[in-house]
Amino acid sequence: MRPAILNPLFAEVAALKGVGSAQVRQLARLKISRALDLAFHLPTMVIDRLAVDRVDESLVGRPIVVPLTPARHDRGGPRSPLRVAAVDRGGQWVDLTFFGQTANWAQTKLPIGVEKRVIGKLDRYGQKLQIAHPEVLAMDGPTPPPLREPVYPLTEGITNRRMSQLVAEALGRVPALAEWIEPSVIERQGWAPFADSLKAAHRMEGARNASLDRLAYDELLANQLALLLVRADTRARRGRALAGTGRLVQPLMASLPWALTNAQNRVIGEISGDMAQAQPMLRLLQGDVGSGKTLVGLIAMLTAVEAGTQAALLAPTEILARQHHATLTKLAAGLPVRIELLTGRDKGKAREALLADLAAGRIDILVGTHAIFQEAVEYHDLGLVVVDEQHRFGVAQRLLLANKARVPPHVLAMTATPIPRSLALTRFGEMDQSQIDERPPGRQPIETRVTARFEDVAAGLARHVEGGGQAYWVCPLVDGTEDEDEAAATTRAAFLKVRLGEGKVGLAHGKMKGPDKDAVMADFAAGRLAVLVATTVIEVGVDVPNATLMIIEAAERFGLAQLHQLRGRVGRGSGHSVCLLLRGEELSETARSRLKLMRETNDGFRIAEEDLRLRGAGEILGTRQSGEEAFHFADPERVQTYVTMARDDARLLLDRDGGLDGARGQAARVLLYLFERDAGVALLRSG
């Protein structure tokens, strides 16, 4: 049960004063449905107005509140703005300018000779002082806006004044809450209580940064506490030991044409050690593009099959699921193991037969998208879950798949997107972590060059194709824009078909239907196409060893992590590979730094840390984080500053301060509900 003290905050917005059905719909566009959402809807800037009786040059550029008396209405031509010449109490003339208003409106709203309170920014227009589109109020009329007014993100139909009223009512519902932060942290940081900090953050006063720091810390503490609860719950559950016999793994290893790297052997040892314990494994495997994670994942799955259970591999996209299925089938060729694919596209009798075989235990390894944990999917005995591109899934989705097993399964999460330590803690703090930090033997570093010479790149591509090579050409857009932006996949594909020949160029992008996109990818993989023009749909899950040239057009528009992922599509064979970053003429300092780093290093872990530093509060890892990882207050800079402190604080609470049953623990329960850390809350409900 949610603590009763929070009920006023979780009330629907319809319960607030003056909110009707139309305003409920308007607020929904801002993802605001409860008083809590309003309380967490912070302003982005503040207007500081000056109340004056007279205007002069020194006030140009300032928002002001001033009494003015209209003296003349000037409509001008039919397309001209309405101008009202007004005078202040010292005799200074000011033009009030309105677009789209009539003389009749002016006579009603600004009658000549009647002093009005005018609110707006004073500007200069030619030789005259002017206020464009001011707010006009009667001198004895409604209360003018405050001199200091926070400005909120808005949507059509809701004014800033109305949003301020709604936020004020929501903040009035924030109760005084018992403190959940360790007292020494509060004292050291000099933070005010939660409710005071939230109100101060809305006022945007001098101490706002300290208030936001406190709110970010609260959010990170809730996050870390939830992850530690998930971890503790997983460890407390009785799973089962899955010890391999070697009957599948040994023949696989013997059939490999190359030796495993030391890093792969180390990680395999960590994973098999975890799986040999009755306590369910919960491990995150980070490996840079091309480091050999898929093979490590297969060895873990074969170990589960050797122990008499089934394994499932969850991928975020159909393209990646199909790629994994093809790779695993090829690697395991000749082994007595059945590997099948299930996606949302599979329908009818074929799907029914597959599900029947899965439930009967005739399928050893199932690969697929989120379709593999839908309600109708039943496993005979699921022992291991492997989640690929882990950063695209939330804790809740992992738990959902884990619920498909008779006893808690072992979970191995994998990501090819190296994650800065601070972000790894916020998203995967409940998991043990392993890294593959070596490239397989024979894989050469990818040579990266930066150029602005489009024609040279096109000519170089033609020579590459004539020599029997294959290449990718990646664009940031699918279609050209109104200003004829040519960095679009459709435009570039048409150009290259003319240049290289119709049958040599394929096009793949996210707007295409799945089967069409798969057909193009298959043609490229089989060598029937020389060039694949694409958007970032090829960022993960395309493996064509013969493709040794990657061209990324308008490279300055991509994030570092994205550029690194795209570059990793080449360099997958033993041949020398090149990545050409084709840039625009004008570059920002950030873009320049980004491209320079790409040229200097192939190390994904260094790139990830630098990406975090360069992007600041921007979107991290190039993908919207799902479910529980979305933060209201904790931007990446604050994550870096406070996540380790929050993790230590959460550990202290659980290990020393009486856990969730002590005084601080009771306050922390409220915190989990307040920030809706669902994984942690679900465990509170069940235990």
N, C-alpha and C positions, 0 to 999 in steps of 0.2 A: 504493500500500500504506500502511495506517495504520502510523505508527511503533510498533515493538514495545514501546517503553517505556510506551505507553498501553494495551496489551492487557489487563493486570489490571483496569483501570477499565471496559473495555468488556465484561467477562465478564457473562454472564447472572446474575441474582440466585440462580438455582438452584445456582450454584457456591459460594454463601456458606454458612457453617456453620449447620446446622440448618434450612435453608430447603427445605421440601417443596413438593409440587404445590399444596396448599391455600394456602400462604403466597404462592406465586408469583401465584395468582389474586387474593389479597387486595391485594398490592402493585400489581398491574396496574390496580386501581381508582384508584390514586393516580398512574397513568401512570409507574410505576417498574418497569422491566424489567431494568436493568443496574446494576452497582455505581456507575457514573457518575451515574445518576439519584438514587441515595441520597446520594452526595457533594454533589450540588446541591440536595438537599431540606432547606432551612434551617428551623430552629425559628422559631416566631412569637413566643414569649415564654419567660420563665424563671421557675422557682419557686426562691426562696431560703428554705431551711428553717433553723430554729434548733434546735440540739441542746441540750436542757435536762434537768435532773433534777426540777425542780419547776415547777408552773404558777402564774400569778397574773394579775390583771387586765391588767397591762401587756402581756401576750402575746396578748390578744384580737385576732383578725383576722390573726394570723401563722401560716404553716405551721410546724409544730414536729415534732420527734422526741423522744418522752419515754417513760421506763419507767413503766408503770402496772400496778397489781395489781387484777384484778376482785374485787369483794366481793359483788355481788348481781346476779341476772338478773331483769328485769322485762318480761314479755311483754305485759302490758296486755290490751286487747280484741283481737278477731280482725283489726281493721283498724288497730290501733295499731302503731307501730314497736317493734322490740325495743330495750330500753334496758339497758345494762350499766353499773352504778355501779362506778367504779374509783377508786383512790386513788393519789396519787403518793408519792414517798419522804418528803415533808414533811407528809403527812397531808391534802393538799387533794383534795377530791372533784371528779371529772369524769365526766359522763355520756357514754358511747359509744353513739351512736344508729345503728341499722341498719334499713332498710326492706326488707321481703320476706325476712327471715331468721327461722329458727325457734329455739326454746329449745334443741333438740337441737344445732343448729349452734353456739350460744353455748357449750354445755357442752364441745364438742369444741375449738372455736377459742379460747375465752376461759374456761378452767376457773377456778373461784373459788380465790383464794389463790396463783395462779401468775403471776409478773411477766412482762409482755410488753412488747415495744417497739412503741409506737403512733405512727403517722405520719399527720398530717392537719392541718386548719386549726382552731385553737381559736376558738370562738364563745361568745357568751352566749345562753342560752335562758331567758327569765324571770330568776329569781334564780340559775340554775345555770350553771356552765361546761360546754360541750359540744363534742365532736368528732363530726361527722356522717360516716358511712361511712369511718372511718379504715382505713388499711392496718395489719394486725396481723402482727408477726413474732415468732418465739421469740427470747429474748435471746441464745442461742448458735446461732441458726439462720442462714438465708441473709443475705448482705450487704445491709444496708439501702440504699435509694436514696441517691445523693449529696445532700449538703446543697444544692448548687446543681444544678438539673436543667433543662436546656432542654426546652421542650414543642414537639413536632412536630405538623404536620397528620397526622391518623390516619384510618383506616377501620376498619369493623367487623372484629373478629378480631385486630387488632394493637394491643397496648398501647404506651404511651409508652416503657416500659422496653425492650420488644422492639425498637421502632424505634431507640432509642438504641444498642442493641447492634449492629444492622445498619449504622447510619450509622458507628459506630466502626470496624467491619470494613472498610467501603468507604473511609473516610478513611485507613486503614492501607495501602490500595492506591495512594494518591496518591504518585507518585514525586517526587523533587526534580528540577525541570525547569530547563533553561537559561533565562535571562531574555530575554523578547522585547520588553520595554518599553525605550525609549531611556533610557540611564543618567541623563541630566540630569533627566528626568521623575521617575524613581524617587527621585533625591536631593531634588528640590524638594518632592515630596509626602511623603517619609519613609515609603514603603510597604515592607512586608515581602515576601518572596518569595511566589509564588502559593500553594504548598502550605501555608505557615504562615498566610496570610491566610484560606484556606478553613477551616482548623481553628479559627482564632480566631472566624470568623463563626458557627460552630456552638456555640462556648463562650458566646457572647453576653456577653463581658466588656466592660470600659470602652472598649477601642479597637475595638469591633465596627464602628462607623461607618467608620473608616479601612479596615478589612478589606473591608467591602462596597464602599467607593469603589474599592478596588483591583480587586475582582472585576468590578464594573460596567465599569471602564475596560478590563480584559482582554476582556470580551465585546464592547464597542464597537470595540476595536481589531481583533478578529477580523472583526466586521461590516464595518468600513471597508476592511480589507485585501481581503476577499472582493469587495466592490463595486468597488474599484479594479482588481482582477484581471479581473473581468468586463469592466469598461470598457476596460482595456488589450487584452484579447483581442478585443473587438468592433472596436476601432480597428485592430488589427493585421490583421484579416481583410480580404480583398479583397471588397468588395461590388460595387455598380455604381452609376454615376450615373444618376439618373432625372430628366431635364430635361423639363419640360412644353413642349408646343407651343402651348398656349392654345386648342386647338380645342374643348375642353369647358369650361374655366374661364372663358374670356371670355364665351361666351353665358350662362353661369350668372350671372356678375356683372352683365351687362346686364339680366337678367330680375328682379333683386332690386328690391323696391319701396322699399328704404332703402339708405343709404350705410353702408359698413363703418366701424367706429370706428378711430381711430388705433391703438389697442392691437391690434385684429384685424389691421390692415395690417402692423404691426410683427412680430407673431407669424407671419403667413403668410410674410413675408420671411425670418425665421429658419428656418422649416421648409423652404421651397423651396431656400434656400441650402444646408441640410444635405443635402437629397435630391439636389442637383446634384453632390455629391461621391461619389467611389467608396467612401469610408469609410462604413460603415453608420451612419445616424442613430440616436441613442438619446436621445430628448428627452421631458421631462415637461412637459405643458401644464396649468397651473393656471388655472382661470377660475371666478369665483364663479357661483352659480346665475343663469341668465338672461344670461350675458355673451356668448353666441354661440360657444361652443366647437364645437358640432356642425357649424356652417357651416365653421369653420376645418378641422375633421377631414375634411369632404367635399371641400374644395378640395385638401387633401393627397392624398386618394384619387383624385380625378379627375386630378391631376398624374401619379400612378403609372400610371393607365389610358392617359393621353396618351402616356406613354413605352413603351407596349406590354406592361405587366404587369398583374397582378391586385392587388386590395387586400382585406384582411379587417378587419372591425370586431368586436372581442370585448367583450361586455357580461356583467356578473356574474349577471344574472337574466333570465328569459324575458320578463317584463314590459318591462324596459328594452330588450332586444333588439328586441321587436316595435315599441316606440315609435320606436327609432332607424330601423328599416326603413321605417316609415310616414313619418317626417320626411324621410329621405334621398330616398325615392321622390317625395315631394311637391316637394322643392327641385329635384330633377334632372329633373322632368317635362319632356318635350320634347327632352331630350338623348339622343343615341344611345349609351346606356349601360345595361347590364342589372344590376340590383341584386336579390339574392335573400336569403332568410332561412333559416337552418338552426338548429333547436333540438333538444333531446333528445326532444321530443314527435313530431318528424317520423319516420314509419315507412313501410315497404313500398315500393311501386313509385314513388311520388312522390319519396321520398328517394333511391332508386337513380337515378332520372332526373336529379335535381338534382346528385348526386355525379358522374354521367357528364358532364354539361354543364360542371361545374367543372373536371374533369380535362382536358376537351377545350378549355378556354379560352373557352367560350361565355358564362360568367358573369364580369363585370368586378369586381363588388364583392360579397363575401359578408358578411352580418351574422349574428351568432349568439352563443350561449352557449359554454361550454367544449366543446360538441359540435363546434365548427369545428376543433379540433386533435386530435380522436380519430384512432386509427390508420387507420381506413377512409377518412378524408377526404384526398384528394390534389388539389393545385392544379396547374394547367398551368404557371403561372409567377408565384409570389407575390413581389411587389416591396415592399409596404408592409403593416405590421401596425399597426392602431390599437387600443389597449386603453383602454376607458372605465372610469370609476370605478376607477382604477389601484390605490388603496389596498387593494382587495379581492383583489389577486393578488400572488403572490410572484415573486421573480426566476426561480425554477425554472419557473413557468408561462409566463413570457415567453419563456424559452429554448426551451421545448417547442414553442410556436407558431412561433418563428423557425426551428426545425429542419424545418419543412414546406417551406421554400424551397430552390431549387437553389443559390443563393448567399445569403449572409446578407442578410436584408431590412432595410429601414429600419423603425424602430420609433418610433411616436408614442404616448405614454401620456397619457391625459387624466384629470383629476379635478375634480369640482365641489366637493370638500371642501377648502377652503384648508388648507394644512398648515403648522404652525409650522416655521420654518427648521431647528430642531434635529432635529425628527422627519423632515423631508424629507431631511436628510443621512443619517440612519440607514437609511431605507427606499429612497431613490432616489439615493444618493451617486454611483452610476455614470452618472447621466443629466445631460445639460444641461437647464436649466430655463427655461421661458418663463411669463409671466403675462399674462392678459387682465385688466387692472385698471380697465376702463371698462364702463359699461352701454350697450347699443345706444340710439340716439336714439329718443325717444318712450316709452321705458320709464320710468314714474314710480317713485320710491321707494315701498316698501310701508309704509303707516302701521301701526304696531304699538301695541296697547293692552293693558294688564294689568287684569283685573277678577276679583272673587270672586263677582259677582252672576249666578248661573246663570239665574235667571228672566229677567233683562234680556237676556241673551245669546240665550236661546231665542226671546224675543219679537222681538228684532232680526233673527234668522235668518228668522222667519216673514215679516217685512216685506220682507226682501231677496228671498226666493223669490217673494212676490206681485208684486214689481216686475220679475220675469223673470230675476233673477240666479241664479247657481249658487254652491254653497259646498261646502267640505270640512269635516268634523267628525272630528278625529283623537283617538283614545283610546289610553292606554298598554297596555290589556289587550284580549284577545279576548273572554273570558267573565268574568262576575262571580265573585268569590271567596267563600269560606265566610262571611266577615264582611260580606257584601253590599256589596262595593265596586261602586259604580255607574259608575265611570269605565271601563266596558267597552264595546267596540264593539257587541256583540249587544244589551246592555241599552239603550244609547243609540239604536240603530237602531229598536228596538221603540217606544221613547218618541216618537221623531220621526215615525214612521209614523202614530201616533195623532194627533200634533199637526198634521202638515202634509198627511197623506194617504198612503195605502199606496203609490200609484204614483209618488210623488215622491222616495222615499228608497231608496238602494242601500247594500249592505254589502259591504266587501272586507277580507279578512284572510288571514294566512298559512296558516291551517288549511284554507282552501278549496281545492278542486281547481283546477288551472290554467285549464281551459276555463271554469269557472264564474266565476272571478275576472276573466278576460279579458272575458267577456260583460258583467259589471257595469261594468267600466272603459269598455268600448265604448259602453254605453248612456249613461254620464255624459258621455263625450267628444262624443257625438252630440246631447246636450241632451235626451235622453229622460228623464233623471233630474235633479232640481234639487239634491239633496244626496247626497254620497258620504260615508258614515260608514266610517271605515277605521282600521286600525292603521298602523304605520310602513311597511307595504308600499308606500305611495305616496311614500316619502321620495325616491326617484329614479324618473325615467322616466315621469311622467304630465304631459302638456302640454295643458291645456284653457284657452285664452285667455279664454273667457267666465266662468271661475270667478274671482271677484274677492274672495271672502271665505274666510278660513281660520280655523277655530276649533280650538284645541288644548286639550283638556280635561286637567286635572291637569298643567298645563304644567311644574310644579316637578319632576315625575318624569323629565323628559327632559333629556338633556345639551344643552349649548349648540350643538354642531355639528349635532345632530339637529333642534333647534328651528329653526336657520337653514336647514337643508335643507328642512324641512317648509314653512316660510314661503315658500321659493322656488317652491312649486307655484303660488302666485298671483303677480300682477304680470307675467304673461306676455303680456298684451295691452296696449293703449294706455289702458285704463280705470283709474280710481283703485282700488287694492286695499287691503284691510284684513286684518290678522292679529290675532285676539283670543286672548290667552293667558289661559285660564280657570284660575285657581289655587285651591288649597285654602285653608282658614282659617289653618292653621299652616304657617309657612315657616321653614326653616333659614336661616342667614346666607348660605350658599353659594347656595341657591335664590333668595333675595332678590336677590343680586348678579347672578345669571344673568339673571333676568327684567328687571332694571333695564337691563342692557347691551343686551338684545334691543330694548327700547323706544328706546334711545338711538341705535343704529347699524344700518345695513344692510351694513356692510363685513365680508365673510366673513373677510378676513385678520386684522382686529383681533379678531374673535370667536374665531378659532382660537387665537391667542396667549393670549387671556384664558381660554379653555376649558382650555388646558394648565395655566395658573396656578391656576385654581380647583379642578380635579380632582386636581391633585397626582399621586399614584401610581395614580389610578383608570384605568379603561379609556379609551383615547384614540380619538377619531374614531368612537366608537360602534360599532365592529366589531372583532371578534377578528382580530388580524393573522395572516396565514397563513404557514406554512412558516418561512422563514429569519428573519422579522422578530420572532419571539417571543423575549423576553429572560427569562433567569432572575434576573439581578441588577440590570440597568439599568432602574430605574424612570424615569418621565419627568423627574423633577427631576435625577437623575444624568445622564440623556441631555443635558439642557440644559447641565449643568456641564461634561461631558467630551467630547461628541461632536466638537467642533471640534479639541480637543487630540488626540484619537485619530486623526482624519483626517490632521492634520499629521504625526503620528508614523508613520502607515502610508505616507504619501507619502515621508517621509524614508527609511524603510526601503527602499522600492522604488527611489528616485532616487539615494540617496547611500551607503547602508550595504550595498552589494553585492547588493541585491535578495534573492530567496529563496535564493540560493546562498551568501551570506555567513554569518558565524557567527550573527548575530541573525536572519537570514532562515531558517536551519535551525530555530531555536527557534520562529519564527513559523509555520512549517509545522505544528509540533506544536500550536500554538495553534488553527489553523484546524480541525484534526481534533478537538481537545478540545471546541470549541464548535460543532462540526458545521455549519460554514458551507459547506453543500453546493455552492453555486455556485462558490465558490473552490476547494474540494477537487476538484470535477470537472475544473477547469482544471489543477490540479496533476497529476491523474492523466493527463490527455491531453498535458501539456507538461512 
